[in-house]
Amino acid sequence: MNKFEIRTQTKKDAIVTAALKLFTEKGFIHVSIKDIAAESGVSSVSLYNYFGNKEGVVRECANVLMQNTVRKAKELMNQNIDYKNKILQVLEICSEQDYQLLSSPGAVEDQVLSGLYNENTNRIRIEIIEEFIALGKKEGVIDASVSLETILELLNAIGAIQSAWARTENYKEKMAELNRLFLFGLIGRP
């Protein structure tokens, strides 16, 4: 990277960090481009040049959160632990990542934020899930007769439930229960 590219990436990183902080504190609806620019120390013009609009910032925030999730999931895949523990941990990591943004004030009610977030995270999430399902089938833990399509549809339904629960007081406990229910229904009891 040359100096210009490094400076550009530093500004983009500052914008994403500021946006995630503000979305978490105030909610997507109550944060403006000017707020993000002020918090990041970058001009509004630069923000528009890099991301186009606030929705573009949300897309990049979702990508940053998902890349962190992908890194953690890939590390888990390479650990020498049984498949059931791997999948429980990756489901927990995904739930925690979603909770970071969807638990912000007004996030669940904001259809634009929810739609943008889900659109941008689902693509990456599906890649992780496909790898874990393939590993589970290879290890004989997941029934090979259950199609990937059916498993993904079930996970989408779980995602809808997760979004509805994001602002509840006991979100993490409920998601842990739902993950266990999904997992044990898929591969049996531990």
N, C-alpha and C positions, 0 to 999 in steps of 0.2 A: 504494500500500500504506500502511495506517496503521501506527502503532507496534507494535500487537499482532501484526499479520501479519508485519512485519519481524522481530520477536523470535522468532516461531514458525518462520519460514523459517531464521533463523540457527541455531536449535537443531536443526532437521532436518538442515541442512547439516553441522553439527558431528557429529551422530550417524552420518551416511553416511560422512563422512571417517574417523571413528574406526573404524567397522565395516570399511571397506575395508582400513585399515591392519592391524587385528587379524586379519581373515580371511587376509590375505596372510602375516602373520607366524606365526600359530598354527594356521590352518585353521579352517574353519567349525565343526567338531565341538567344538573345544576353546575356543570363545569363547562366553561366556554374555551374557545381557542385562545383567547387573551389570557385566561387563567393558566392554561397549560404553558403558554409562552412565558408568562411571568415567573411561574414556578421553576421552569427549566432554564431560564436565563437566555432563551433563544427568541429571536424576533418572530412575530406572527407571520411575517412574510416568509421566513425560512421554514416555519412549520407548514404553511400551505405548499411551499415548493417541494418539501420532502414527502408529505402525506396527502395533499390535496384538500382534505377537510377533516372534521372530527371523526367521521366514520373510518377514514384511512388510518387515523391514530389508533382507533379501537382494533382494527385488523392487525396492526403491527403489535399492539399489546397482547392480543390473543396468540399471535405467532411466537412472541417472546416467552409467554407462559407455557405454551405447548412445547417449545424446544427444550425447556427445562424439564418438562415431564418426559419427553422422549429420551433425554439423556439418562434420567433416573431409571426409566423402564428398561433401557438397553443394559444398564449396569446390572439390574436385577436378573435379566435373562442369562447373564453370564455367571451369576453366582451359583454355587453348588448347594442349593437348597431345593426341597421338593417342589413340584409344580404348584400344588395347592397354596403353599405359602407365597410363592412368586406371584400368582395371580391375585391373591388377596391383597398383597402389598401394592401391586400396580393399580388395582381398583381404588385403593385408598389414596394413592398418589394423585390419580386423576380426579377424584372427588375433592381433594384438598385444593388442587389447582383451580378447579371450577369455583370453589367456594371463595377464593381470593377476590374474584371480580364480581361474581353473581350475588355475593352477600352485601355489596355496597348499597347504600340507600337508594331505593327506586330502581335498582337493576332488574329485578325480576319483572316489575311492572312495565319497564321500558322495552317495548317490542323491538325498537331499532337496535338497542344494545344487545338484547338477548339474541336477536336474529343474526347480527353481525358476528357476535361472539361464537355462537353455535356453528355458523357457516364456516368460520375460519378454524375452529378447533376440531370439528368433526373429520375433516379431511386428514389431518395428522393423526387424530385418535384412531381412525380406522386402520391406518398403517400399523400402529402398535398392536392393536387388537388382532389383526390378521396374523401377525408374527406369533403372538401368544397362543392363538387358537391352533395354528399349524404346529407349534411346539407341543401343545397338549395332545393333539391327535397323533403326532409322531411318538410321543411317550406312552400312548394308549390310555391317557387319562380322560380325554374327551372322546365321546362316542363319534366315530368316523362317519356314521350315517346321518348325523345332524349337520345340515348345510351351514356354510359360513353365512349365507344370506339370512337364514332364520336367526342365527345367533346375533347378527348385527341388528336385525329388527327388534329383537328382545332388548338389546342394549340401548337402542333409541328410545324404547318405551321407558326403560329405567332412567334415561337421561331426562325425559319429560317429568318424571316423578321428582328427580333430583332438583330440577329447576323450580318446581313448585315448593319444595322444602327448603330452598336456599336461605330463606330469611327466618326459618323457625329456630327456636331456642335450642332444640336438641338435634340439629341438623347432622352433626357428625355421628352421633349414636344411631340415628335412623338410617343414615347411609351405610354405616358398618353392618347393620342388620340386613338391609336390602342386598348389600354385596354378598353377605354370607348366604342369604336365601338364593340369590342368583347362582352363586358358585356351587353350592351343594346340590341344587336342582340340576345343575349341568354335569357335575362330576361325582356326585355322591358324598356321603359323610366322610369326615376326616378319619 
